[in-house]
Amino acid sequence: MKQIRTASLLYSPPVQRSSTRIAILIVFVGLLVLLVTVIAPRSSKHSAAPRAAGHRSIRVTPTPKTTTGRQAKDLKPGPNLAPGSNPAVLPSDVLIADEGNNRLQLVNPQGNIVWQFPQPGDLAPGQTFLRPDDAFFTPNGKDIIATEETDQVISLISVAQHRIIWRYGHPGLPGSSPGYVSNPDDALMMPNGDVITADIKNCNILLIGPGSHVPLATIGITDPYCYHQPPYRWASPNGAFPLTNGNYLITEIDGDWVDELNIATGKVLWSTHPPGFTYPSDTNQVGPNRYLSVDYTKPGAVEEFTKHGRLLWRFAPTGANALNHPSLCAPIPTNGDILCNDDHNDRIIVIDPRTDKIVWQYGHTGVAGTAPGYLSGPDGCDLAPPYSLLMTHASTMGLPGRLAPGTVLGVPAGSSSASTG
């Protein structure tokens, strides 16, 4: 209709030509204004300058995300990953306890840092956060529990608030009295808020109630002389990880021991040796009668074995990919690959046990640093929810039951539960 009217105006008699031209000009300007009004907002939205590739603010509050299906296949490795890394092997971001750099980082499968603690202003005046050696998401996925083993504290950190919301222990002061720890390792939070940790140099397993500053219970006596007599004594325990049957898997350094413990009764069901290890660390469960541990030495090794000590799989490469004091490996629940921190090699890796190949790596092998893509002695890792260790085990995680504060479990009848040190 507009085309027909325009044509009739163009071919008006000469006496009307001047007014006709004005009318045409008015119509043309009106159409131009209409087009600019309708199209301009769309054009400005799509023409916004893109962010630099790989650039993301470190100080963000993430809702830990998952990466599956077609999205995972489309991921491309960023410049912070080692050559040959495949981001699709990870279902979510990776939490790293970067011990030598006194920080926690959340790194996505492409190798970008999406969250970091602490940032300027995160710590209260006089507060420290030193040498975090292990860190795990809590069962609700909102907080992170971290052990600062050599600084003698356990810290609970709010991901959203960027602050420490609870602490157990006294920074820089080891001890065995209530409220103190001596090299705590692998603190884990249960769904009810209780915390379990291996208190290495006190030679026991410690249970702490939600928000408390005194023990709920200890399993084993508090004693500086560690040797294998569980549950009465423990030979330098360095991990207490949940099993799917409600019990816990305790790793003892001295003597190369792994034990299944019922924390409600304090009873040990079995003990075994990870085959050929000299320094077992952070043993956890892969499947029925299948357990995963690492040998914290150089060259290091990763093994899967049964409760009878029968070797099922071993990863102990030599040469450029040799492990150097790995301290924790855990199965990735979506594909059977294994996430590990290779401490003295300054890297976090994913191993494909079907090919015995490293298929993802963050960190430069044997080169410590603080810049993106670098780590310094990382000593702990976890997947972001819902694939995190404690969220995966939340439905079957055993609880201590009703205990009077200060209860000592695992002590034979008639024995003294007091420290002999």
C-alpha positions in Angstrom: 0.0 0.0 0.0 2.9 2.4 0.8 4.5 1.7 -2.5 1.3 2.5 -4.5 0.9 5.8 -2.7 4.5 6.8 -3.2 4.2 6.1 -6.9 1.1 8.3 -7.3 3.0 11.2 -5.6 6.0 10.8 -7.8 3.9 11.2 -10.9 1.8 14.2 -9.8 1.2 17.1 -12.2 3.9 19.8 -12.3 1.9 22.4 -10.3 1.9 20.0 -7.3 5.6 19.0 -7.7 7.0 21.2 -5.0 4.5 20.2 -2.3 4.8 16.6 -3.5 8.5 16.6 -2.9 8.0 18.0 0.6 5.5 15.3 1.3 7.9 12.6 0.0 10.6 14.0 2.2 8.4 13.9 5.3 7.3 10.3 4.5 11.0 9.3 4.0 12.2 10.9 7.3 9.3 9.3 9.1 10.2 5.8 7.8 13.9 6.5 8.7 13.0 7.4 12.2 10.8 4.3 12.6 13.6 2.1 11.3 16.2 3.6 13.7 13.8 3.2 16.6 13.0 -0.4 15.9 16.5 -1.7 14.7 18.9 0.4 16.8 18.4 -1.4 20.1 18.9 -4.8 18.5 22.0 -3.7 16.8 23.5 -2.1 19.9 22.9 -5.4 21.9 24.7 -7.6 19.4 27.5 -5.1 18.7 28.7 -4.8 22.3 32.4 -5.3 22.6 33.2 -8.9 23.6 35.4 -9.7 26.7 38.9 -10.7 26.1 39.2 -14.4 25.5 39.7 -16.2 28.8 39.2 -13.1 30.9 37.0 -13.7 34.0 37.0 -11.9 37.3 38.5 -13.9 40.1 36.3 -12.4 42.8 32.9 -14.0 41.9 30.4 -15.9 43.8 29.9 -19.1 41.8 27.0 -21.4 41.8 29.2 -24.4 41.0 28.1 -25.7 37.6 28.2 -28.9 35.8 29.4 -29.5 32.2 27.8 -32.5 30.5 26.6 -33.8 27.2 27.0 -31.6 24.1 28.3 -28.7 26.2 31.2 -30.9 27.4 32.1 -32.0 23.9 32.3 -28.4 22.8 34.7 -27.3 25.5 38.1 -26.1 24.3 41.2 -26.0 26.5 42.3 -22.6 27.6 45.9 -21.3 27.6 46.3 -22.2 31.3 46.1 -25.9 30.7 48.9 -28.2 29.7 49.0 -29.2 26.0 46.8 -32.2 25.3 44.3 -31.5 28.1 40.7 -32.4 27.4 38.2 -30.3 29.4 35.4 -32.7 28.6 36.8 -35.2 31.1 35.6 -33.0 34.0 32.0 -32.7 34.9 32.4 -29.5 36.9 34.9 -27.0 38.2 37.9 -28.2 40.4 38.6 -26.9 43.9 42.3 -26.7 44.6 44.0 -26.2 47.9 47.1 -24.4 46.7 49.1 -24.8 49.8 52.4 -23.1 48.9 50.4 -20.0 47.7 48.2 -19.8 50.8 45.0 -19.9 48.8 42.0 -21.9 47.5 41.1 -21.7 43.9 38.1 -22.9 41.8 39.3 -23.7 38.3 36.9 -24.6 35.5 37.5 -27.4 33.0 39.0 -24.9 30.5 41.5 -23.8 33.1 40.1 -20.4 34.0 40.0 -19.3 37.7 36.4 -18.5 38.6 36.8 -18.1 42.4 39.6 -17.5 44.8 40.1 -17.2 48.6 41.3 -15.1 50.2 41.1 -11.9 48.3 41.9 -8.5 49.8 39.4 -7.8 52.5 38.3 -11.4 52.9 40.2 -11.9 56.2 39.3 -10.1 59.4 42.0 -7.9 61.0 44.7 -10.2 62.5 43.2 -13.2 60.8 45.4 -15.5 58.7 44.9 -18.3 56.2 48.1 -20.2 55.9 49.1 -23.3 53.9 45.7 -25.0 53.3 46.5 -28.6 52.5 43.1 -30.0 51.9 39.7 -28.5 51.0 36.3 -30.0 50.4 32.8 -28.6 49.7 30.4 -29.2 52.5 27.4 -31.5 51.8 25.1 -28.5 51.1 27.6 -27.1 48.6 27.6 -23.6 50.0 30.7 -23.7 52.2 34.3 -25.1 52.0 36.0 -26.9 54.9 39.8 -26.6 54.8 42.6 -27.9 57.0 45.6 -25.7 57.5 47.6 -28.7 58.8 50.9 -27.0 59.7 49.1 -24.0 61.1 47.1 -26.2 63.4 43.5 -25.0 62.4 40.4 -26.2 60.6 38.5 -23.4 58.8 35.0 -23.3 57.4 34.7 -20.7 54.6 31.5 -19.3 53.1 31.8 -19.4 49.3 29.2 -16.5 48.9 30.5 -14.3 51.7 34.2 -14.8 51.1 34.9 -15.1 54.8 35.8 -17.7 57.5 32.7 -18.5 59.5 34.0 -21.0 62.0 37.4 -22.2 63.1 38.7 -25.1 65.3 42.2 -24.9 66.7 44.6 -22.2 67.5 46.7 -20.8 64.6 50.4 -21.8 65.0 49.8 -23.6 68.3 49.6 -27.4 68.2 48.1 -29.1 71.3 46.1 -32.0 72.6 43.8 -30.1 75.0 40.1 -29.5 74.1 40.0 -26.9 71.3 43.5 -27.8 70.0 44.8 -30.0 67.2 48.2 -31.2 66.1 48.5 -31.5 62.4 44.8 -32.1 61.5 44.3 -33.6 58.1 41.3 -34.0 55.7 38.6 -32.5 57.8 35.2 -33.5 56.4 31.7 -32.2 57.3 28.8 -34.6 57.7 25.3 -33.8 56.6 24.3 -32.9 60.2 27.2 -30.4 60.6 29.6 -32.7 62.6 33.2 -32.7 61.5 35.5 -35.6 61.4 39.3 -35.2 61.0 42.5 -37.3 61.4 44.5 -35.5 64.1 47.9 -36.9 63.0 50.3 -36.1 65.8 47.7 -36.7 68.5 47.3 -40.2 67.0 43.5 -40.2 67.0 40.4 -39.5 65.0 38.6 -36.4 66.2 34.8 -35.6 66.0 33.6 -32.0 66.4 30.0 -30.9 66.8 28.6 -28.1 64.6 30.2 -24.8 65.5 31.8 -26.2 68.6 35.3 -25.5 70.0 35.6 -28.6 72.1 35.6 -32.2 70.8 32.4 -34.1 70.6 34.4 -37.3 70.7 37.7 -38.9 70.0 38.3 -42.3 68.6 41.4 -43.7 70.2 43.4 -42.2 73.0 45.2 -38.9 72.6 48.8 -39.9 72.7 52.0 -38.6 71.0 53.3 -42.2 70.5 51.6 -43.4 67.3 51.4 -47.0 66.3 49.0 -49.4 64.8 46.5 -50.7 67.4 43.2 -49.5 66.1 40.8 -48.3 67.4 42.7 -47.8 70.6 45.8 -46.2 68.9 46.4 -45.1 65.4 49.7 -45.1 63.5 49.7 -41.4 62.4 46.3 -41.3 60.8 46.1 -38.9 57.8 42.6 -39.5 56.4 39.1 -40.5 57.4 36.9 -40.8 54.2 33.3 -41.9 54.0 32.3 -45.3 52.6 28.9 -46.0 51.0 27.9 -48.3 53.9 28.1 -45.5 56.5 31.6 -46.5 57.8 34.8 -44.6 57.3 38.1 -45.5 55.7 41.1 -44.6 57.9 44.6 -44.3 56.4 47.6 -44.8 58.8 51.0 -43.6 57.6 53.2 -45.7 59.8 53.3 -49.3 58.7 51.2 -48.7 55.5 47.7 -49.4 56.9 44.1 -48.8 55.8 41.2 -49.7 58.1 37.4 -49.7 57.9 35.9 -48.0 61.0 32.4 -47.8 62.4 32.3 -44.3 64.0 29.1 -45.0 65.9 30.6 -47.9 67.8 34.4 -47.3 67.4 34.9 -50.8 66.0 37.3 -51.6 63.2 36.0 -54.2 60.7 39.2 -54.9 58.8 42.7 -53.7 58.2 45.0 -54.1 55.1 48.1 -52.8 53.4 48.0 -50.9 50.1 50.3 -53.1 48.1 53.9 -51.9 48.0 53.4 -48.5 49.5 55.8 -46.7 51.9 53.6 -43.6 52.7 49.9 -44.2 52.0 47.7 -41.1 51.9 43.9 -40.3 51.8 42.5 -43.7 50.9 38.9 -43.6 49.6 36.4 -45.8 47.9 35.9 -46.4 44.2 33.3 -49.1 44.3 32.3 -52.3 46.2 35.5 -53.7 47.7 37.6 -51.4 45.6 39.7 -48.7 47.3 42.0 -46.0 45.9 45.1 -44.7 47.6 48.4 -42.9 46.7 52.0 -43.3 47.7 53.3 -40.0 49.0 56.9 -40.4 47.8 59.1 -39.9 44.8 58.4 -41.5 42.4 54.9 -41.8 43.6 52.1 -44.2 42.7 48.3 -44.5 42.5 46.7 -47.8 43.3 43.3 -49.5 43.5 43.1 -52.6 45.7 40.7 -54.8 47.7 40.2 -55.0 51.5 42.4 -58.1 51.4 45.3 -56.1 49.8 44.9 -57.5 46.3 46.2 -55.1 43.7 43.6 -54.2 41.0 45.3 -51.3 39.2 48.5 -49.3 39.5 49.7 -46.0 37.9 53.4 -45.3 38.5 54.8 -43.7 35.4 58.5 -42.9 35.0 60.3 -40.2 33.1 58.7 -36.8 32.5 55.3 -37.9 33.9 56.6 -39.5 37.1 54.6 -38.6 40.1 56.3 -36.6 42.9 54.6 -36.9 46.3 51.0 -37.2 45.2 48.8 -36.9 48.3 45.2 -37.4 47.1 43.3 -39.1 44.3 39.6 -39.5 44.0 37.3 -41.0 41.3 35.4 -38.8 39.0 31.8 -40.2 39.3 30.7 -39.5 35.7 33.4 -41.4 33.7 35.7 -43.4 36.0 38.7 -41.1 35.5 40.7 -40.1 38.5 41.4 -36.6 39.8 44.7 -36.2 41.6 47.0 -33.6 43.1 50.7 -34.2 42.3 52.0 -32.0 45.1 55.7 -31.6 44.4 55.1 -31.5 40.7 52.9 -28.4 41.3 50.0 -29.7 39.3 46.5 -31.1 39.4 45.9 -34.0 36.9 43.2 -36.3 35.6 44.2 -39.9 34.8 42.3 -42.2 32.5 42.9 -45.6 34.1 41.8 -47.4 30.9 44.8 -45.9 29.0 47.1 -45.0 31.9 47.3 -41.5 30.4 47.1 -38.0 31.9 44.2 -36.4 30.0 44.0 -33.1 31.8 46.5 -31.0 33.7 46.4 -27.6 35.5 49.8 -26.4 36.6 53.3 -26.5 35.1 55.1 -29.7 36.0 57.8 -29.0 38.6 57.5 -25.2 38.2 55.8 -23.3 41.1 54.2 -19.9 40.5 51.4 -17.6 41.4 50.1 -16.5 38.0 47.0 -18.1 36.4 47.9 -21.6 35.3 50.5 -22.0 38.0 50.4 -23.7 41.5 52.8 -24.2 44.4 52.6 -27.6 46.1 48.9 -28.2 45.7 47.9 -30.7 48.4 44.1 -31.1 48.0 41.4 -31.1 45.4 37.6 -31.7 45.1 35.0 -31.4 42.3 32.4 -28.7 42.5 28.9 -29.8 43.5 27.0 -31.9 42.7 30.0 -34.1 42.0 31.9 -33.1 45.1 33.0 -35.8 47.5 30.7 -35.0 50.4 27.7 -34.2 48.3 28.2 -37.6 46.5 28.3 -39.4 49.8 25.8 -37.3 51.7 22.9 -39.9 51.6 25.1 -42.7 53.0 27.5 -40.8 55.2 27.6 -42.3 58.7 26.9 -40.1 61.7 28.4 -40.5 65.2 25.0 -40.8 67.0 24.2 -39.3 70.4 27.4 -38.8 72.3 28.2 -36.8 75.4 30.9 -34.2 74.8 34.4 -35.6 75.4 33.4 -39.2 74.7 36.3 -41.5 73.9 35.5 -44.4 71.6 37.6 -47.4 70.8 39.0 -47.8 74.3 38.9 -51.4 75.7 36.9 -51.8 78.9 39.0 -51.1 82.0 41.6 -49.2 80.0 42.5 -45.6 80.8 41.4 -43.1 78.1 43.8 -40.4 79.3 46.8 -39.3 77.4 50.0 -41.1 78.3 52.1 -38.4 76.8 
